[in-house]
């Protein structure tokens, strides 16, 4: 994926037992053109952001109404420009 001739970064966010932190990070990265393109969430269960995450993203000015990140199981091999493992206490 590219914007104005620039290659957008593909990002994989691997959740280490913290789907809220993973969805929050993905939501904050979403729409960061022309830097971030495809965002994949790995090892996320449940596969939907919690109401608290949606509220926090709205407070930060991010519109996620029509945004549905791609989710994959923990053991599926993913190729991306940037990989981040999130293990943040909430």
Backbone as CSV, one residue per row, in Angstrom:
resi,resn,N_x,N_y,N_z,CA_x,CA_y,CA_z,C_x,C_y,C_z
1,UNK,0.853,-1.172,0.000,0.000,0.000,0.000,0.901,1.238,0.000
2,UNK,0.501,2.271,-0.750,1.302,3.489,-0.778,0.405,4.709,-0.902
3,UNK,0.953,5.839,-0.457,0.274,7.125,-0.549,1.268,8.102,-1.139
4,UNK,0.897,8.730,-2.240,1.742,9.716,-2.907,3.147,9.168,-3.144
5,UNK,3.234,7.889,-3.573,4.525,7.299,-3.884,5.320,6.798,-2.694
6,UNK,4.802,6.946,-1.480,5.509,6.473,-0.292,4.917,5.140,0.156
7,UNK,5.779,4.203,0.493,5.331,2.901,0.976,4.880,3.034,2.431
8,UNK,3.653,2.592,2.723,3.146,2.632,4.090,3.648,1.419,4.863
9,UNK,3.900,1.590,6.140,4.369,0.501,6.978,3.230,-0.449,7.325
10,UNK,3.503,-1.737,7.243,2.550,-2.724,7.749,2.977,-3.058,9.176
11,UNK,1.995,-3.138,10.075,2.273,-3.320,11.499,1.518,-4.539,12.015
12,UNK,2.223,-5.381,12.795,1.583,-6.474,13.514,1.686,-6.170,15.000
13,UNK,0.546,-6.169,15.691,0.509,-5.984,17.140,0.135,-7.322,17.757
14,UNK,1.067,-7.903,18.503,0.833,-9.196,19.148,0.425,-8.950,20.593
15,UNK,-0.746,-9.434,20.959,-1.264,-9.222,22.304,-0.769,-10.311,23.246
16,UNK,-0.041,-9.915,24.270,0.401,-10.841,25.310,-0.597,-10.754,26.455
17,UNK,-1.779,-11.319,26.228,-2.854,-11.364,27.230,-3.411,-9.998,27.594
18,UNK,-3.364,-9.039,26.665,-3.944,-7.736,26.942,-4.622,-7.181,25.686
19,UNK,-5.812,-7.685,25.365,-6.480,-7.190,24.147,-6.832,-5.710,24.209
20,UNK,-7.148,-5.174,25.394,-7.483,-3.741,25.484,-6.305,-2.873,25.060
21,UNK,-5.115,-3.165,25.575,-3.927,-2.384,25.204,-3.616,-2.538,23.722
22,UNK,-3.846,-3.730,23.193,-3.576,-3.986,21.776,-4.533,-3.191,20.897
23,UNK,-5.830,-3.228,21.214,-6.805,-2.460,20.437,-6.582,-0.955,20.584
24,UNK,-6.225,-0.510,21.775,-5.978,0.921,21.966,-4.793,1.372,21.114
25,UNK,-3.719,0.605,21.123,-2.546,0.944,20.308,-2.897,0.935,18.828
26,UNK,-3.639,-0.080,18.388,-4.042,-0.156,16.981,-4.908,1.038,16.604
27,UNK,-5.832,1.404,17.482,-6.707,2.543,17.207,-5.949,3.850,17.109
28,UNK,-4.921,3.999,17.948,-4.115,5.226,17.902,-3.240,5.265,16.650
29,UNK,-2.801,4.085,16.179,-2.004,4.029,14.945,-2.866,4.193,13.700
30,UNK,-4.140,3.790,13.796,-5.039,3.841,12.647,-5.177,5.272,12.129
31,UNK,-5.023,5.409,10.823,-5.185,6.729,10.219,-3.964,7.607,10.301
32,UNK,-2.818,7.054,10.650,-1.598,7.847,10.755,-0.913,7.950,9.391
33,UNK,-1.670,8.324,8.385,-1.095,8.485,7.056,-0.179,9.683,7.052
34,UNK,0.876,9.675,6.305,1.281,8.640,5.373,2.339,7.704,5.958
35,UNK,2.127,7.195,7.160,3.121,6.344,7.800,2.640,4.902,7.913
36,UNK,1.465,4.691,8.503,0.985,3.349,8.796,-0.121,2.943,7.840
37,UNK,0.020,1.764,7.257,-0.991,1.214,6.368,-1.769,0.116,7.069
38,UNK,-1.489,-1.127,6.698,-2.204,-2.282,7.252,-1.804,-2.542,8.696
39,UNK,-2.812,-2.734,9.554,-2.599,-3.074,10.960,-3.235,-4.433,11.208
40,UNK,-2.428,-5.387,11.674,-2.912,-6.723,11.993,-2.789,-6.942,13.491
41,UNK,-3.855,-7.452,14.094,-3.846,-7.786,15.519,-3.754,-9.294,15.657
42,UNK,-2.791,-9.743,16.452,-2.564,-11.169,16.609,-2.753,-11.562,18.071
43,UNK,-3.381,-12.726,18.290,-3.618,-13.271,19.630,-4.574,-12.387,20.437
44,UNK,-5.605,-11.865,19.783,-6.578,-11.004,20.454,-7.881,-11.770,20.653
45,UNK,-8.309,-11.836,21.893,-9.583,-12.491,22.211,-10.202,-11.745,23.381
46,UNK,-11.359,-11.151,23.273,-12.306,-11.254,22.154,-11.874,-10.393,20.966
47,UNK,-12.386,-10.689,19.777,-11.964,-9.959,18.579,-12.681,-8.629,18.369
48,UNK,-13.089,-7.971,19.436,-13.746,-6.667,19.346,-13.230,-5.784,20.473
49,UNK,-13.020,-4.495,20.206,-12.567,-3.602,21.282,-13.626,-3.448,22.365
50,UNK,-13.176,-3.295,23.579,-14.100,-3.097,24.693,-14.677,-1.681,24.639
51,UNK,-15.810,-1.443,25.321,-16.381,-0.089,25.361,-15.395,0.940,25.932
52,UNK,-14.553,0.525,26.871,-13.575,1.452,27.457,-12.553,1.898,26.416
53,UNK,-12.140,0.975,25.549,-11.179,1.322,24.502,-11.820,2.273,23.501
54,UNK,-13.046,1.989,23.096,-13.750,2.871,22.153,-13.903,4.269,22.741
55,UNK,-14.234,4.349,24.030,-14.375,5.640,24.704,-13.036,6.384,24.717
56,UNK,-11.953,5.679,25.049,-10.628,6.318,25.107,-10.206,6.820,23.734
57,UNK,-10.500,6.059,22.695,-10.146,6.500,21.338,-10.965,7.714,20.920
58,UNK,-12.236,7.724,21.270,-13.069,8.905,20.955,-12.546,10.140,21.681
59,UNK,-12.158,9.957,22.951,-11.604,11.083,23.711,-10.338,11.634,23.066
60,UNK,-9.557,10.757,22.422,-8.306,11.201,21.795,-8.524,11.715,20.375
61,UNK,-9.791,11.719,19.918,-10.100,12.264,18.603,-10.019,11.261,17.473
62,UNK,-9.949,9.971,17.784,-9.880,8.950,16.737,-11.271,8.395,16.459
63,UNK,-11.676,8.435,15.200,-12.967,7.890,14.804,-12.770,6.447,14.357
64,UNK,-13.315,5.524,15.097,-13.149,4.107,14.775,-14.468,3.455,14.390
65,UNK,-15.467,4.237,14.067,-16.801,3.707,13.789,-16.800,2.668,12.668
66,UNK,-16.089,2.924,11.590,-16.088,2.010,10.452,-14.787,1.220,10.352
67,UNK,-14.001,1.223,11.405,-12.690,0.580,11.365,-12.745,-0.798,12.007
68,UNK,-12.297,-1.802,11.257,-12.257,-3.171,11.759,-10.888,-3.752,11.434
69,UNK,-9.967,-3.753,12.398,-8.622,-4.266,12.110,-8.650,-5.757,11.801
70,UNK,-7.693,-6.185,11.032,-7.557,-7.582,10.664,-7.002,-8.344,11.869
71,UNK,-7.645,-9.444,12.270,-7.165,-10.241,13.394,-6.767,-11.626,12.912
72,UNK,-5.720,-12.176,13.535,-5.238,-13.514,13.191,-4.894,-14.264,14.477
73,UNK,-4.875,-15.606,14.417,-4.528,-16.392,15.607,-3.061,-16.224,15.996
74,UNK,-2.742,-16.610,17.222,-1.396,-16.441,17.761,-0.334,-17.200,16.981
75,UNK,-0.683,-18.357,16.444,0.322,-19.198,15.805,0.462,-18.986,14.298
76,UNK,-0.257,-18.042,13.733,-0.165,-17.788,12.290,1.025,-16.881,11.992
77,UNK,1.854,-17.289,11.043,3.033,-16.503,10.680,2.589,-15.230,9.976
78,UNK,3.128,-14.101,10.425,2.794,-12.800,9.844,4.057,-12.100,9.371
79,UNK,3.976,-11.471,8.213,5.086,-10.691,7.681,4.680,-9.224,7.729
80,UNK,5.531,-8.409,8.334,5.209,-6.986,8.470,6.497,-6.193,8.568
81,UNK,6.373,-4.886,8.351,7.528,-4.004,8.503,7.872,-3.787,9.969
82,UNK,6.823,-3.722,10.812,7.018,-3.457,12.245,6.201,-4.455,13.032
83,UNK,6.816,-5.085,14.024,6.107,-5.994,14.928,6.247,-5.521,16.352
84,UNK,5.139,-5.464,17.089,5.147,-4.988,18.476,4.387,-5.986,19.335
85,UNK,4.998,-6.401,20.442,4.306,-7.240,21.416,3.860,-6.357,22.569
86,UNK,2.571,-6.413,22.890,2.017,-5.559,23.946,1.664,-6.370,25.170
87,UNK,2.310,-6.033,26.276,2.027,-6.662,27.558,2.009,-5.550,28.605
88,UNK,0.912,-4.822,28.634,0.803,-3.650,29.493,-0.324,-3.894,30.496
89,UNK,-0.074,-3.788,31.797,-1.147,-3.973,32.767,-2.233,-2.911,32.606
90,UNK,-3.489,-3.331,32.663,-4.584,-2.345,32.611,-5.451,-2.499,33.841
